Amino acid sequence: MLYVLVGLAGVLGASARYGLGLLIGDFTNGPFPWSTLAINLIGSFLLGYATHFLFRTKLLHQYAITAIGTGFIGSFTTFSTFSVETVTLLNEHHLADAFLYMLVSLFGGLFLSYLGYALGTRRLRYVTKGRG
């Protein structure tokens, strides 16, 4: 049953990534991979938040937690696309874009993961004190 839930959540995460990528792509142009950057940054925040709030409460069954973390968020974000897009930028001599993409992906992802962690931890404290 766990594999089915992770698979279904993975389908939803990949579909959300695809749809959001199309939406963001409608507002951008040029070689810079704005869609993947935005999706990976959102996913970093979501996993940080979920890990330190949602997954530490008794709100969800362990199977649901695994489905959300591994299935949905795991398929929503994409390291492989980031890697290929970076190599493509380098091969097409968009060096500044490639380095900016790498830096913002790394440091932005870490920052948003930390922000999600901090907000999730704060929310958990609030809920465990009976206010939430």
JODAZI-V291663 format. One record per backbone hydrogen bond with DSSP energy under -1.0 kcal/mol. NH is the residue of the N-H (numbers start at 1). CO is the residue of the C=O. Records with the same first field share a line. If there is no record, write none. Layout:
NH->CO + CO
//
This chain:
5->1
6->2
7->3
8->4
9->5
10->6
11->7
12->8
13->9
14->10
15->11
16->12
17->13
18->14
19->15
20->16
21->17
22->18
23->19
24->20
25->21
26->22
27->24
34->32
37->33
38->34
39->35
40->36
41->37
42->38
43->39
44->40
45->41
46->42
47->43
48->44
49->45
50->46
51->47
52->48
53->49
55->50
56->53
65->61
66->62
67->63
68->64
69->65
70->66
71->66
72->67
73->68
75->71
76->72
77->73
82->78
83->79
84->80
85->81
86->82
87->83
88->84
89->85
90->86
91->87
92->88
93->90
94->89
98->94
99->95
100->96
101->97
102->98
103->99
104->100
105->101
106->102
107->103
108->104
109->105
110->106
111->107
112->108
113->109
114->110
115->111
116->112
117->113
118->114
119->115
120->116
121->117
122->118
123->119
124->120
125->121
126->122
127->123
128->124
130->127
131->126
//
